[in-house]
Amino acid sequence: MKLVLVWLGGTNQPCVLLSATNVAQAQSSWTPVATNAVGPNGWFTNSRPVKPGDPQQLYLCPSRIIN
């Protein structure tokens, strides 16, 4: 099973998909799980594996990384 994430961003801009298990933790401590550039059409797509029993994962693709 997989989760497909699709979002719209700035054309050809870098993008980092972040993941965490706690929405309250500081963004600077979220783990990068994918790095790529948004395509020329503005869309970015990424697939993440989902396994029964794995802890809940939250995903964020910020317009900029906040430290």
Steps between C-alpha positions, in 0.01 A plus 500: 500500500622853436399858562531731199558864587438764232537873546541817297812710539715758327616378160849344513540600867670264747270313733567294813232264630522476881357232729432472873281303739408800717344809342607710802873441455703788357520500120880506525487151656280340231686245285556564128368197309514630142677783321430601145409792278141587416439419134459753220121469534518590873400153627707280734405137565652258750400150615560379854465136614228430757512184711233391749628546853746779415465813714294788364706722269434866428634670187584861425641671194580853618563784258820553697670311783481678835792436738 
